[in-house]
């Protein structure tokens, strides 16, 4: 094997503003008590995470160890964001 065909591997830098730590399960449990449909909860958290990562400001005080999903879940728990039902016509 020739050393010429070995390429260095660099870990890509994250463009995300908030940490990519896994979300805390206690936050998921508490948020699931507010939004009992798992699919709706996933969709709401995903949308809010995209907003946070694109530059929107958190609606709660944060600490560096909070990931975007933790922020979104805490916002749901504290009633800062809610699911708006759109009636079918």
trRosetta pair geometry for C-beta under 8 A, 3 or more apart (Angstrom, degrees):
i j d omega theta_ij theta_ji phi_ij phi_ji
1 5 7.3 -108 -173 56 81 112
1 6 7.9 68 154 -51 112 106
2 5 5.4 80 77 4 94 97
3 6 5.7 -51 -160 20 51 117
14 20 6.1 -143 -116 -29 155 128
15 53 7.7 76 107 179 83 103
16 19 7.9 -177 112 -51 119 2
16 20 6.2 105 62 -63 150 95
16 53 4.9 -49 -131 -132 84 108
16 68 6.8 -99 -174 -27 123 133
17 52 6.8 -134 62 150 117 76
17 53 5.9 177 20 -131 90 46
17 55 6.9 127 -39 -89 150 45
17 68 7.6 91 67 -76 82 113
18 52 5.9 -7 -3 142 135 122
18 53 6.8 -98 26 -85 94 72
18 62 7.8 -79 -120 -178 117 155
18 66 6.9 -49 -163 107 118 75
18 67 5.7 115 139 -161 107 42
18 68 4.1 136 71 -58 137 80
18 71 6.5 -91 -135 -4 163 136
19 64 7.0 91 -38 167 127 62
19 65 6.7 -32 19 -158 164 27
19 66 6.8 141 36 89 115 31
19 67 4.6 -93 86 -92 85 70
19 68 7.7 -174 58 -18 51 68
20 67 6.1 72 -132 -130 11 119
21 65 6.8 2 6 -177 164 66
21 66 7.9 -134 51 -172 125 14
21 67 4.3 -147 54 -50 78 118
21 70 7.5 1 80 -19 106 128
22 67 7.3 160 61 0 7 157
23 27 6.2 -102 171 67 100 125
23 28 6.3 101 121 -51 121 103
23 67 6.1 -111 -80 66 66 125
23 69 3.8 -80 -74 109 123 127
23 70 5.4 178 -131 -62 78 70
23 73 6.3 108 -163 -13 129 142
24 27 4.6 84 76 3 93 107
24 28 7.4 -166 97 -8 50 84
24 70 5.9 57 9 -108 97 107
24 73 7.8 -151 55 73 83 152
25 28 5.3 -50 -151 34 43 115
25 29 6.3 46 152 -22 70 102
26 29 5.6 -49 -148 35 35 114
26 30 6.4 33 154 -16 65 105
27 30 5.9 -55 -146 39 32 108
27 31 6.1 28 156 -16 66 109
27 70 5.9 148 0 -134 174 68
27 73 4.0 86 155 122 116 142
27 74 6.3 -54 -138 -60 124 70
27 77 6.8 -102 -151 -34 77 139
28 31 5.9 -58 -144 40 28 108
28 32 6.1 31 155 -24 64 109
28 73 6.4 -66 -74 -128 48 146
29 32 5.7 -56 -147 33 27 113
29 33 7.1 33 151 -25 60 98
30 33 5.8 -49 -161 22 36 113
30 34 7.4 26 147 -11 62 103
30 73 7.5 100 70 166 97 105
30 77 4.9 26 126 -110 121 123
31 34 5.7 -59 -160 37 43 109
31 35 6.3 -14 160 32 79 97
31 41 6.0 124 131 -149 108 121
31 45 7.5 68 151 -70 160 118
31 73 4.7 -98 -45 -152 143 87
31 76 4.6 55 -132 93 106 133
31 77 5.6 -82 -79 -60 73 85
32 35 6.7 -69 -125 71 33 66
32 36 6.5 71 174 -115 66 44
32 38 7.1 2 -125 -93 108 72
32 41 6.1 -17 -97 -86 66 167
33 36 7.3 11 -148 -80 20 81
34 76 5.9 170 76 154 145 98
34 77 6.6 -166 -17 -104 143 46
35 40 5.5 -131 176 102 118 108
35 41 4.4 153 98 -81 122 89
35 44 6.5 -141 -100 24 176 148
35 76 6.7 -60 -6 -171 118 134
35 83 5.8 100 -110 -15 123 137
37 40 4.1 59 86 14 111 113
37 41 6.6 172 86 -14 56 85
38 41 5.6 -57 -147 37 33 113
38 42 6.2 34 156 -21 68 105
39 42 5.7 -52 -147 35 31 112
39 43 6.3 30 154 -18 64 107
40 43 5.7 -55 -146 38 31 111
40 44 6.2 30 156 -18 66 108
40 83 5.9 35 168 -128 119 156
41 44 5.9 -57 -145 38 28 109
41 45 6.2 24 158 -14 65 109
41 76 7.7 76 -140 -159 86 168
42 45 6.0 -59 -145 40 26 107
42 46 6.0 27 157 -20 64 112
43 46 5.7 -56 -143 37 27 112
43 47 6.3 26 159 -19 63 107
44 47 6.0 -55 -147 35 28 109
44 48 6.4 22 157 -14 63 109
44 72 7.6 163 128 171 77 116
44 76 6.8 94 123 -91 132 129
44 81 7.2 160 178 126 113 119
44 83 5.5 -80 -82 -85 139 97
45 48 5.9 -61 -147 41 30 108
45 49 6.1 33 154 -23 67 106
45 69 6.0 40 177 -141 118 82
45 72 4.7 120 -143 121 70 136
45 73 6.3 13 -114 -66 118 76
45 76 7.4 -54 -79 -29 84 140
46 49 5.7 -52 -145 34 29 112
46 50 6.6 31 154 -19 62 103
47 50 5.8 -54 -154 34 32 112
47 51 6.6 33 148 -19 64 104
48 51 5.4 -50 -150 34 37 115
48 52 6.3 37 152 -19 68 103
48 68 7.8 175 118 165 79 93
48 71 7.8 -149 139 102 115 88
48 72 3.8 136 97 -125 129 115
48 75 6.7 -163 -167 61 153 141
48 81 6.2 139 -95 88 136 174
49 52 5.7 -53 -146 37 32 110
49 53 6.1 25 157 -13 66 110
49 68 4.4 99 -139 129 82 120
49 69 5.6 -3 -89 -76 126 65
49 72 5.4 -65 -57 -33 73 147
50 53 5.9 -60 -143 43 28 107
50 54 6.2 20 158 -16 64 112
51 54 6.0 -66 -148 40 26 105
51 56 4.2 -11 158 20 91 145
52 56 5.6 -76 -88 66 38 93
52 58 6.6 36 -121 -75 114 76
52 68 4.5 167 88 -143 138 107
52 71 6.0 120 -111 84 159 139
52 72 6.8 -120 -16 -58 137 96
53 68 5.7 -17 -53 -100 91 161
58 61 7.8 132 108 -98 126 5
58 62 5.1 81 52 -36 167 124
58 71 4.9 -92 -117 -164 122 130
58 75 7.2 -143 -162 -66 80 120
59 75 5.1 84 55 -124 113 116
59 80 4.0 157 112 173 137 141
59 81 6.8 148 26 -39 152 92
60 71 6.7 -176 52 -154 110 78
60 74 5.4 -105 53 118 166 117
60 75 5.7 -146 -15 -82 117 74
60 78 6.1 119 -90 35 128 156
60 80 6.2 -132 -50 -24 95 160
62 66 4.9 -118 -159 52 96 140
62 71 5.8 -15 -101 -101 124 112
63 66 5.5 106 58 -12 68 102
66 70 4.3 -134 -157 90 83 130
66 71 5.4 98 148 -57 123 83
66 74 7.5 -39 -146 -3 137 142
67 70 4.9 102 52 5 70 102
67 71 7.2 -130 100 -4 40 87
68 71 5.6 -52 -151 35 35 114
68 72 6.3 35 152 -19 67 105
69 72 5.6 -52 -145 38 34 111
69 73 6.2 33 156 -17 67 107
70 73 5.9 -55 -144 39 29 109
70 74 6.1 28 157 -18 64 109
71 74 5.9 -58 -146 38 27 109
71 75 6.3 31 153 -22 63 106
72 75 5.7 -54 -150 33 30 114
72 76 6.7 31 151 -19 63 102
72 81 7.5 -43 -156 44 69 146
73 76 5.6 -52 -153 33 35 112
73 77 6.3 34 150 -19 67 106
74 77 5.5 -51 -144 37 35 113
74 78 6.1 21 160 -7 68 110
75 78 6.1 -62 -140 47 26 101
75 80 4.1 -82 -160 66 80 118
75 81 4.7 37 137 9 114 105
76 79 7.8 36 176 -70 29 25
76 80 7.6 -72 -55 49 21 77
76 81 5.9 -49 -81 69 61 91
76 82 7.7 122 -133 -92 68 42
79 82 6.9 8 -157 -64 61 101
